[in-house]
Amino acid sequence: MRKIFLVSAILLFGIGLIFAGGTRDNQSQVSGGAGTFGEKMEISLAMWDVQDGFNDSNAKNDTIYNELASKFNITIRPVQVTWNDWMEKFRLWAASNQLPDLFASDASSGEYRTWATQGVIKALPDDLSRFPNIQQVMSLPSVTPHRVNGKFYKFPRMTYLSDTDWVNDRNILYRKDWARQAGWDRQPESFEEFMAMCKAVQAQHPGVAGLSINHKGYLQILQLGIFPEGSHGGNWVKDTDGLWKPCWATDSFGRGVAQLHTLYEQGILDRDLALLKNNEGDMKFMSGQAFAVLSGHVYWIYEDAFKAANPGITSEDAIGLINMWPSGDGKRYYFSETPYWSETMFQGRMTDEKMERALYMLDYMYSDEYQLRKSMGIENVDYKVENGQYISLLSPDTTLGKKYPITDKIGALSAWGQWLPLTGKQLKNPDPYVDYTDRLWLEHYNYIKATAVPTPINYDIRLMSTPAKDKASQLNSEMENDMVQVIMGRRDALTAWREVIRSYGPRGLTDAINEVNARAKELGIQ
């Protein structure tokens, strides 16, 4: 089952992998069963559209949810929030002491720390040995900086099991058939070769954009080939003057912007750059209006557009992924990021007994057993394994979301679980278009992991919270807009970028840099 979320296309799958020096437990250390936990408890839960699942006419027949509730002797009381109002509601409820027991949040660093110190949210116990899956997550280098006064007040909602698994979330898709026709039957090995390939294709396809974008943030994909740390706007790096700075506040990032400016000047980068809305670049690519696109996924929802624009051409013939060319140090890099997005938090007035029950449930929901269930259903009922392939047993007019509506809404409480396809464990799609893109993704993932290295991230600096750093985080989104203006401008791009960064100084950037470097010195961070 697939579902497009606002942040990305999340494939709700899960299975164990090795990370952080250990392996995940296949199951939580809980025997389960009604009565195991004594008195039945009601746990209130706010997640996106959760009430819709409980209101569904088939809710009472959700076997996966019913077994979960029985296993931990609980009932879940849904508290509705939507993708349009969730953070506003949480802030209102936090201010009025009306937060539910558990809620799915994406609070800023400053807000999280304020809620923690004010008792709005409850700390996890110091000893997590009873919850081995949770304990393992909380020991990750990308998680430990979230301690407030030595304690954790949230459980990260894991997208992957490792920060090095984001290979397929920042890519360059291209029409490999058009490239072959233009004389390019190999991958470009440099930025200059990429430009040459685009121009050769455009010569044969007048009016087609050489390179479009999924959205503005994806412009930073090309930084992987010149300044890898610049591939994510949240990264901080030590600049040539010895100071820690946001990656975009450096000349190294500016040189990457200059490359994009060159692409625009040469007529390669989409002329509609400033006007493109999210996913419009993907649509351009799929409908034959762009040779390549900076994106994250071959979205299956564009299948009809591809078929309409390319009669008689299969996705396997046409769609490919470019392997990023080496950076200045001769290494190939791929995108890395914290392995989680958003978190589950706990209402500050929860009793220890209720929190313990909730943690046992979350620990199990992160296990291999539950991740496989919520993503594929029940083996030999909803799917079967045949010759190593996972085959759906659902009828064409049925989906897991329809059959298990509550699980569909609460299944990501502990983890998005996007890692299962990386192991090859995903339902084989009978549609050749989708089946090929699934195989392409897995092959590309394995190849890049074997031949490239992840972008280095200093999480102690990246996730550090200081008043000025938290306040200056708003400049990240402004930076994307200013980058577009520099790319489309007529001036020398590096000079223009330096002026943009200088303008940020009195608006909080200078204070943020000073605070971070002072704090880094206190902590002994080199």
N, C-alpha and C positions, 0 to 999 in steps of 0.2 A: 504494500500500500504506500502511496506517495502523497505528500501533502505540501503545498507551497506556503511557507510562513513568510512573514514580512521581512525577516532578516536573511533568509536563504531558503533554498529548497531542501527541506529536511527529510531524509529517508529514515523512517523509524525502524532501525534495525539494531541488533546488538549481539556481540559474542566476545569472548575473552582474548586478549592479546598480552604480550609481555611489555611492560613499561616500568620505568623508575626502579629498575633493579629487581622486580618481582613479578609474579603472575597473579591475576585475579582469582579469587575463590570462585569456583563454579556456582556455589550457592551460599547464601547467607547461613551463618551458623544458628539456624532456627529450625526446630522440628516442625512447627506449624500445627494447625488443627484447632478447631474451636475448643476453648477451655484451657489451652496451653497458657494463655496470658491472663487467666482469671477473669475479673469483671469486664464486661463488654464496655467499650469506650466509643464515644462519638468524637470524631475529629473533623472540625470545619476546615474547608480547603477552598482557596481562591486561585483559580487558574483560568487561562483564556477559554471562554465559552464553556466552562465546565457544566453549568446548569443545563445546557442543551443536551449533553449526554445523558443526564439523569431524567430529563423530560422526554427523551425519545421513547417511542412506543415499544421498542424492543429492549429497553433498559433492564427490565426484570430478567431477561434471558441472557444477559451478559455473563457467560460462564467464567470468563477470566477474572472479571471484577468480583463476582460472587465468591470465587475460591480465594481471592486475595483477602476479602473482608472476613471470610471464615478463618483463614490461616492466622490472622492477627486479632481476631475477635473484636472487630471494629465496625462501625458504620461511618461513612463519609457524608458530611453535610455540605453540599456544594454552595459556594458563594460566588455569584456570577461577576466576572469582569470580562471585558472584550479587548481586542487589540487596539481599539480606539480610546479606551478610558482607563486602562489598568493602572498605570503609574499615578494618575491623578487620584484615583480611588484609594490607592494604598497610602498616599501622602495624607489624604483627608482622614482616613481611618487611623493612621499613626498619630495624628494630632489630637484625635478624639478618643483614643484608647478603644477602638472598635475593630482592630485587626483580627482576622480569623486565626486559627491555630497555625495553619501552614499557608504560605502564599508564595507564588512564583513572581520574583522581582528581578529587576535589573537596575538596582539603585547605584548612583554614582559613588565613587570612593568616599567623598565627603559626607554624603547622605547616609551611607552605610555606617560610617564611623560615628556619626552623630546619633543615629538610632541605637547603636550598640552602647555608647557611653550613657545615654539617657534611659536605658532599660526598655526601650520600645521593642527590641527583639532580644531573644534569649540565647545565651551562649551554649554551644555544644559542650558536653562533659569533657573534662581533660583526658579521661581514660576512655578511648574508643575501641578497646580490644574486643568488646562484645559485638562490634560492628565492623568486621574486617574489610569489607569493601569500602565503607566510608573512611576508615582509618587510612587505607592506601591512597585514596584520593587526597585526603588532607595532608599527606606527606609530600605531595608533588612540589617541585620548586616553583611552579607557576601558581600554587595555591598558598603556600606558607606565608607570603607577604600580606595576606589578608587578615592575619591575627591583629586583634585590637587589645592592647594591654595583656598580651599573652594568650588570648582566647579567640576561638572562631565563633562567629555569629551567623554563619550561613553555610549551606552545602552547595557547591557549584554544580550546575546542571551540565553534565559532560556531553559535548558533541562527539569528541573522539576520546580515545584512551591516552593519547600522547599529543603534545604540541607539534610533533613532526608528521602528523597524519593529514595535514591540510593541502596535500599535493594538488588535489583536483578542485580546490576552491578558488584558485587564481591561475587562470590559464589563457592561452591564445588558441582559439579555435580557428581553423582555416579550411578553405576549399582545396583539398589536396588534388582533386581532379583538375581544377583550374591551374594550379601551380604546375602540374605535370605538363599540361598543354602549353604553358608559357616557358617550358624548358627547365623547370625546377623540380627535379625528381629526388632532391635531397633536402635535408633540413638546413635552414640558415645557421651559420656559425658565428655571426656577429650582427650588431645593429645595422651596419652598412649592408650586409647581405640581405637582411630582412627588408630594408628599404628597396633594394634592387628587385627582390622577388615581388613585392607589392606593386611596384611600378610596371614590371613586366606583365603582370596579370591585368592591371588596369588598362594597359595598352590594348589588350584583347577584349576588354569588357568596359567600353567607354560609359562613363556616368556612374560606375560602381565605386563605392567608397573602398579605399584600400584597407582601412582599419576603423571599426566602430567600437563602441564601448557599452558594457552592460549598465554602468552608471559612473559618476565622476570618480568615486573612490577607486575604481578599477584601473584608472590611468596609472596608478602606482605599480601595477604589475611589471611594467617595463623597467622599473628601478632594479628588479632582480638581476638585470644584465649589466648594471653599472654601479649601483649602491644598494645591495640587498636589504640592509636595515631600513631603507626608505620605502619598502613595499607595504608597510603598515604605518599609518599616521600616528599611532599611539606609541611607537618605539622611541626610546631615548638612546642617544649614542654619545660617546666621548669625542668631542670635536678636536681639531688640530691644535686649538689653544688649551687643551687639557680640561675643558669644562664639559659636564654633562648637559646636553641640549636635546629638545625634540628633534627627531631625525630631519624634519622639514626645515629646521632653522640652521641648516648647514649648506656650505657650497657644494658638497657632494650631492645633496638632494637637488640643488639648483641645476647641476649639470644634467641630471636626469630630466628635469623640466625642459632644459634646452633641447634634449633629444626629441621630446614630444613636440616642441615648437618647430623643429626641423621637419618632422613628419607633417605637421599642419601646413607649413610653408610649401612643402613639396606636393601638396594636394593628396596626400595619402590618408591622413587622419580625417575622420568624418567632419564635413563642413557644418553639420548640424550639432556639433559637440555641445554647445551651450544650451541647446533646446531639448536634448534627448532626455526623456523620462526613463525611470527604471525599467529595464528589460526591453526597451525599444531597439537598442542595438542588437540584442539577441534576435529579435524579430527580423531586423534588416538582414542579418546573416542568414537566417533560415529561409528567408524569402528571396535570396539571391541579389540583395541590394548592397552587400558588403562581402569583400573577399575574406576578411578575418575580423574577429571581435575579441576584445578583452573581456573575459567573462569567467564564470565559475562552473557552469553546468551546460550540458546539452539537454535543455528542458524537453521533456517528453510532450509537454503541452503544445509545442510548436510543430508537432509532427505533420498536422494538416497543412500548415503554411509551407513546410518544406516540400511536401508531395505536390502541392498545387504549383509551386514555382519550378519544380524540377521533375517533370513527367518522365518516367522511364529511367530515372536515376535513383539508385539506392543510397541510403546513408553510408553504407560500407564503402561504396565507390567514392563518395564525395567528401565526407567529414573526417578531419584529422586534427591532431593536437601538435602544436609546435613545442619542441623541447627548448627551454630557454637557453640562449647562448651563454658562454662563459662570461663572468664578470672580470673586472680588472686584474684580480689576483689569479686568474686562470681557472677558478673553480666554477662549477655550475651550482646555482642556488635554487631552492624552492621555498615557497611561502610557509612560514610557521606562525603560530598564534597560540594564545592560551587555549587549552583543549576544551574549554567550556564557554557557553554563553548563557548568561542569567543564572539565577540561583534560587534555591528554596530557603525561605527564612521562617523563623519560629516566633510566634507572638510572645512578648516578654513576660506575660503573666501565666503562661502554661505551667502546669504542675510538672514536677520532675517525672512523675509516673506517666503522664500523657506524652511527654517528650520522648521518654524511653520507648514507648510503644511506637511512636511515629518514626523513630530512628531505626528500630527493627524493620519496620515496613519499608523505609527508604533503602536500607541496606539490601533487602531482598529484591526490591524493584530495580536495583542496579546490577543484580546478579545475571549470569548468563541465562539461567532458566527463564527468568521473567522477560529479559530483553528479547529472547527468541519468541516467546509467546506473544508479546504485545506487538511484535512486528510481522510475524507470520501466522499467528494463530496456534491452534492445537494440532500437534502432529497426528497424521492419519485421519484427521477430521477436516482440517482446513488446508493442509499441505502434506506432501509425502516426499521422502528423499529417495531418488531413483538414480543409480549410477553416478552418485555424487552431486546430482542436480536437485534443486528444491523446486518441486512442481506444485502449483496451486491446485486444490481440489474444489475451490469455490466455483459456483456457477457464474456465467458471464454477467448476470445482473446483480451479483452480490459482491460486496467489498467487506473487508474486515471492519471498517468504520461503521457500516450498517449493522453488521452482525454483533459487534461488541462496542456499542456507542459510548458507554462510560469509559472503558479502557482507552478508546480513541481520544478522549479528552484528558484523562489523568495519566496516561502511559508515560509521558515525558516528565513526570514529577521529579524523578531522580536523575534521568539522563535523556538527552535527545537520542542517543544510541545510533549515531550515524556510522559506526565503525564496522558493522557486519559485512557490507558489500566489499570492504577491503580484504576480507578473507575469502571472498568468492561465495559466501553464503547469502544468497539472495534469490528470490523467486525468479525462475526463468520466465521471461515474458514471451508469449507466443507471437507478438508482433515483431517482425524482423528489424524494424527501425529501432525500437527500444532495446531489443536484445543486443544489437550491435553497439549501441552507445554504452550499454552496461559493460560489455566486454572491453570496449575501447578504454573506458575509465579504469577498469582493473589493470589492464595491460600497461597503461600509462603510469599508474600509481606504482606498480612494481618496478618498472624501468627507471623512473625518476628516483625512487628510494635507493636503487642500487647504484646510480651513476652521479647523483648530486647530493648536496648537503643542505640542511635546513638553515634558514636565516638565523643568525645568532641573536638572542634576546637576553638582556640583563633584567630579569624579573624584579629584582630588588629595587631597581630604579624605575622600571616601567610601571610597577604597581605601587610605588611609594605614594603616600598621601601627605601633602602639606597644604596649608590654606591657599597659598598662591598657585601651586601646581593644580589643585582641584579647580580653582577659578579659571585658570588659563586654558583648561581643557576645551572650553568653548571655541578656542581659536582653531581647533582641528577641522571643524566643519567650514569655517571661514577660509581656511587654507585651501580647501578643495576648490572653492569658488574662485579664489584669487589665482590659483594655479591655472584654471581654465582661461582666465583673462590674459595671463602672461603668455600662455600657449598660443592664443589667437592674436596676440598683439604684434606690432611691427618692430618693436625695440629688441635689442640684444637681450635674450631671455635670462641669462645669468645675472646681468646688471639689474634687470627689472625684478628678479626674484629677491636679490639682496635688498632692494628698496622695500619690497613687501615685508620682509622679515624685520627690517628696521622699524617699520610702522607699527609692528606688534610690540616692540619693546615697552613703550609707555602704557600699553594697554594690558599689561600683566605678564608678558613674556620675560622681561628682565627680572622681575620679582620671583617668578617661578624658577628660573635658572639659578638665581642666588640661593633660594631656599633649598632646592634639591641638592646643590653642590655642598652647602653647609651641612645638610643632614647626611649626605654620603660620607663626608669627612668624619662626622661624629661616629658613624657606624663602621668606618674603616673600609668602605667600598671603593675599590680602585677603578 
